[in-house]
Amino acid sequence: MMRAVGTIALCGAFVLGASSPSLAAPRTPKVVLKITVAVKNGPTKGAWLNCSPDGGTHPSAHAACELLRKVGGDPAKLNVSPKASCGKEVEPRAVMILGKWNDKTIKWGKVYANACMMKAGGGAVLSI
C-alpha cells in the first residue's frame, strides 16, 4: 500500500513538473519594430519584428534579427550586399522602421530606387 502511494505521488510530481513550462508567462521581446515598405503606385506592406525572442509577423524574423544584432540595432548601418549588381529600373520603395531596440527608440526611413537596391541594403530585414 505504501509503495502504491509513493508511486502515485511520484507520478503526480512528474505530471506537474512536465506541465509547469506551459504555465510560465511568455517572454516579452526586448525588441519590437514595425517595418513598412511602400512601393510608388503600388502596395504597402508591413510586418512586426520581435527579437529576443525572435518572432512577430515578419516572414524571416530570425534572419532579420541576426542582421540587426550585427549592427547594434541601427538600420542605417545595414549594407547586406554592398557589391550587388542592380539594374537601373526605377520603382521607388519607401521604407520605415519604427519601434524599440532594447531601450533605444528607433525611427529610421529611407527611399531605395528599386527592389534590388532595397534587398542589397536591408536583406532579410526588409524582405516582408
Buried (B, 14 or more C-beta within 10 A) or exposed (E): EEEEEEEEEEEEEEEEEEEEEEEEEEEEBBBBBBBBBBBEEEEEEEBBBBBBBBBBEBEBBEBBBBBBBEEEBEBEEBEBBEEEEBEEEEBBBBBBBBBBBEEEEBEBEBEBBBBBBBBBBBBBBBBB
